[in-house]
Amino acid sequence: MPTGPGHRRRLAVAAGVLYAALASLSRPLTGAAAVAVAVPAVIVLVRACRRRPPAPGDGGRGRVRRTALGWGTLVLLAGVVELAALARQPAYNVASPEYPTISLLLDPVTEGGPLRFVAWCCWLGLGWAVARRWPRGH
């Protein structure tokens, strides 16, 4: 059986496409859909929260890049807006048109069928790119 970075990458892409295909079959605003979103999100968060080893001669402080700070701020702000909109819904599975969540805004595109699968592939690909780019801890 072949091994190496190219083989692992092909396996990861195949697993991601299979996961996207299965996840795209879940009905929105159900427990299955929430779990389907949570699993890859937790994997990326765990990967992102690993500590990066301090750079040599840095005194152990480590430096946060300005771009990371900017993107982190943007993601935090989007998360706060999303949570506020989610909190204003009458129920978990009943969206509020006055305070729409990101998923409600994307609903016309991702409601079902091939576009939902493509959206899942894009979301998983973005998460994979972020996880790969994030510094590894030891």
Secondary structure by P-SEA (a helix, b strand, c coil): ccccaaaaaaaaaaaaaaaaaaaaacccccaaaaaaaaaaaaaaaaaaacccccccccccbbbbbaaaaaaaaaaaaaaaaaaaaaaacccccccccccccccccccccccccaaaaaaaaaaaaaaaaaaaaccccc
